[in-house]
Amino acid sequence: MRVAKPASAIAWLLSLSPASPFQTSPGVVQRHALRRPVTVKPITSLSATHDDEVATIQILMSDTGGGHRASANALRDAFNVLHETEPARFPLQIHCDIVDIYTDYGPFFPYNQYVALYKIMAEYSFLWKWFYEFGATPFGLWLNAFMMELTCFEPFQRCLTRNPLSIHENDKRADMVVSVHPLCQDLPLKILNSLDSHGSSRETGRETPFVTVVTDLGGAHPTWFNDGVDKCFVPSDVLKNAALDRNVKENKIVQYGLPIRRGFWRFGADFTVEPDEQNEEEEIEGVHHKPTIRAELGLKDMPTVLIVGGGDGMGGIVAQAQAVGERLQKLASSSATSYQMVVVCGNNKAAQSTLSPPQMNWGSDIEVSVQGFVNNMDEFMRASDILVTKAGPGTIAEASICGLPCILSSFLPGQEEGNVPYVEENRFGCFKGDPEGI
């Protein structure tokens, strides 16, 4: 059986996102047929000699922030749904191999320490601003591409030739490669050119389908965009124009929203029937019934402020929680209304400890719940009335699905800066960089 052409393999990606990930009610997952199944490709050939039972996709990312892995997981879950709910149209199980290519295959510092370096630069935003802006200059782009090809070509080639079903073996390659990270375009494309041309060229010859799914929103680094891809998925007009500015052909650009975690998909949806056969009003009422959700989370049924700092709990979450807590205490003491605050600290254990008793005494006028890393952010958002968050694109998209107004508390220069006007111009939030302003 021949490997599917890029155009038919790309059709998978069109089934990943709600029709509009920026609507207040959950959207319907779009479904597009993959006309013929894809087979696992041997490393030495682009054709399988027998029918396999699993189609494979390798998703390249790096854990520089929680959004890239969350997007990869969202794509994986959507691929699983296709096979589970529509076996007649998608008879093969679709297996995703999600790999942090820098942590797992970076040959030495700084490449194998990108995650640690990201956390340092995110804490000291002037460092992030300098590296981001320098890396976007023509010289910075050339230097990065040159050093990456010089030092990382061989170790990254081991990643791209690993068997998605048995990652310690290199006997079969993925049928398709998807990038959800800005630094996973240029070199992987060169490696695939080399592999598919049997080493004759790093510039042409690729036949393995390759797709970029841009996970930023209001602005993006130039390294996201490479005209060598088969398709480049972008979530906004701003990023479509950015892709065009980087000479990505318009017929390769698909504007389709952001990959959204499964918890934010349409609750109770039956994907085996057509959308117009479902009662969306009843579905939405169940999804957004705050008293029920609050009770399930162990929260009180009262006006609730949710404060999050991303998966790493960054953005000055302690100062923000203290300022919001003091304000809610004053409001509660001067009125007959009680208030509640939920703080999700992510992996920031120091912040969680600081904000929890006995280190923090919130008083008796407000209810406070301090959480660490949670896997049910959709429930916490639907239980809340307002969200305080750093300007991460995934969180903004998820909040808009829930109809949850946002107060943006901070942003990474360059990468997240464009998300602020996106939220303000669409009138579902504002920016307040000072905890007291929040």
Stockholm file with secondary structure:
# STOCKHOLM 1.0

chainA/1-438         MRVAKPASAIAWLLSLSPASPFQTSPGVVQRHALRRPVTVKPITSLSATHDDEVATIQILMSDTGGGHRASANALRDAFNVLHETEPARFPLQIHCDIVDIYTDYGPFFPYNQYVALYKIMAEYSFLWKWFYEFGATPFGLWLNAFMMELTCFEPFQRCLTRNPLSIHENDKRADMVVSVHPLCQDLPLKILNSLDSHGSSRETGRETPFVTVVTDLGGAHPTWFNDGVDKCFVPSDVLKNAALDRNVKENKIVQYGLPIRRGFWRFGADFTVEPDEQNEEEEIEGVHHKPTIRAELGLKDMPTVLIVGGGDGMGGIVAQAQAVGERLQKLASSSATSYQMVVVCGNNKAAQSTLSPPQMNWGSDIEVSVQGFVNNMDEFMRASDILVTKAGPGTIAEASICGLPCILSSFLPGQEEGNVPYVEENRFGCFKGDPEGI
#=GR chainA/1-438 SS CBCCCHHHHHGGGGGSSBSCTTSSSCCCBCCCCCSSCCCCEETTCSBCSSCCSEEEEEEEECCSSSHHHHHHHHHHHHHHHHHHHCTTTCCSEEEEEEEEHHHHHCCSTTGGGHHHHHHHHHHSHHHHHHHHHHHTSHHHHHHHHHHHHHHHHHHHHHHHTSBTTBTTCCSEECSEEEECSTTSSHHHHHHHHHHHTTTSCSSSCCCSCEEEECCCSSCCCGGGCCTTSSEEEESSHHHHHHHHHTTCCGGGEEECCCCCCGGGSCTTCCTTSCGGGSCHHHHHHHHTCHHHHHHHHTCCSSCEEEEECTTTTCSSHHHHHHHHHHHHHHHHHTSSCCEEEEEECTTCHHHHHHHSTTTCCCCSSEEEEEECSCSCHHHHHHTCSEEEECCCHHHHHHHHHTTCCEEECCCCTTTTTTHHHHHHHTTSEEECCSTTTC
#=GC SS_cons         CBCCCHHHHHGGGGGSSBSCTTSSSCCCBCCCCCSSCCCCEETTCSBCSSCCSEEEEEEEECCSSSHHHHHHHHHHHHHHHHHHHCTTTCCSEEEEEEEEHHHHHCCSTTGGGHHHHHHHHHHSHHHHHHHHHHHTSHHHHHHHHHHHHHHHHHHHHHHHTSBTTBTTCCSEECSEEEECSTTSSHHHHHHHHHHHTTTSCSSSCCCSCEEEECCCSSCCCGGGCCTTSSEEEESSHHHHHHHHHTTCCGGGEEECCCCCCGGGSCTTCCTTSCGGGSCHHHHHHHHTCHHHHHHHHTCCSSCEEEEECTTTTCSSHHHHHHHHHHHHHHHHHTSSCCEEEEEECTTCHHHHHHHSTTTCCCCSSEEEEEECSCSCHHHHHHTCSEEEECCCHHHHHHHHHTTCCEEECCCCTTTTTTHHHHHHHTTSEEECCSTTTC
//
